[in-house]
């Protein structure tokens, strides 16, 4: 019977098995250590108005006909790319909001085409900022917004900037903030925006998010126009502090671009908002 010598055949087999097991462990480790749902988290910067409305409110529909005159609008982001503004104008759209920034880390690469293109066909247009209250202060984000397309001028064709404050696509619904902390963050943004531009920013939100994350705070209704998100036949209950809405995002499935909106008034009232 041959004598086994240490360091020959049998240890080599064990070493090869060990190497194979180690390689298998390394291959599996990302799947084992990745947080649940990580594959569903979008890339930073891709957020846009209303991306949480269907997921959280689950509403669909078209506005019921009413007696009050309203003016059709759209909102766009990098998801729409280069927009066919003339086609939108021909379909009756008279105003637009364009995503300019997000947090203090993102600028819409299509902003110039969208912001200037809407203006050039005759629309009244404005810019909006997607808020990420867990990344930087309200003041820092307001300044970033104003410095990168979110300013305002009294030319009769520029709407005040809009703060898009809604569900967090990247993590915790309320961005890890208590209700009082969220109110303070929003106030910080609004005060800074007004100090920089002389205008009160529009607040875009949904009633359910506002109730959950601000405690249905009522203190902004007197100064900041409300842009409500609800994809249904009626606008529904408004957040506390607002007795009426200025704008309503009523669908994300428009015929030319996704998000369509109604201004709560005739065109001359839209012009008045632009002029301040």
Beta strands, then each sheet from edge to edge (+ up, - down):
strand 1: 71-76
strand 2: 95-102
strand 3: 106-107
strand 4: 124-130
strand 5: 162-164
strand 6: 202-205
strand 7: 226-229
strand 8: 247-251
strand 9: 259-263
sheet 1: 3+ 2- 1- 9+ 8- 7- 6- 5- 4-
end
